[in-house]
Amino acid sequence: MTEYSTAYQVACAPGPEATAAMLRMPEGLPVLVVYLDPVNMTIQCPPTHVGAPELARFCRDLAREAARFAAEIDPAGELGPRHALRTR
């Protein structure tokens, strides 16, 4: 952790209006906002762009694990692959 880091743990259940969005701050910087209804959480880049690759890795991990979680709790909601997986 850096001097800009704050560690905390939150446990909650999303409300009926919960959603998430990638937005841009007035300065043009991207942020990920998780609207949990009624609580909101914002994930943003560190004050310097040095940590941007680590944040991007975290967001990819979050997306992958969120998809796995959704499939586990609502398997009927899975419609199958949306695109072909490619390897480099």
JOTA-V650747 format. One record per pair of residues at least 24 apart in sequence whose C-alpha atoms are under 8 Angstrom apart, sorted by the first residue. I is the first residue (numbers start at 1). GAP is how many residues later the second one is. Records with the same first field share a line. If there is no record, write none. Layout:
I: GAP / GAP
//
This chain:
4: 42 / 43
//
